[in-house]
Amino acid sequence: MCFVIYLLVAFIMIGIGVSQLKSKTPVGFYTGEKPFAPEELSDVVMWNKRHGEMWMIYGGIILLSGLSGTFLIGADASWKLILVPMVGGVIVPIVWMMWYHGRLIRKYKITG
């Protein structure tokens, strides 16, 4: 059951990435953020591409952590071992994504 949930969430994240790759207008990082206007970015296509790739990578990491938690560690493992794929595959990448999004803002947002 746990692996099915990981799989579902991974496909949702990959789907977000694919939709961002195909978007013609600038995408936002998360739902609370208003996307920039096209004239505020130096390259909308690359902005969307980098964000789409980021979400697809995140989906892949979730999938791999679900696989490792389900099949490598197994259901008989202690709860402490199961936290490793959860933290390493779900929580840590969110911090990386926030950092990477900030980097993309510095690279593609037109200032001044």
Beta strands, then each sheet from edge to edge (+ up, - down):
end
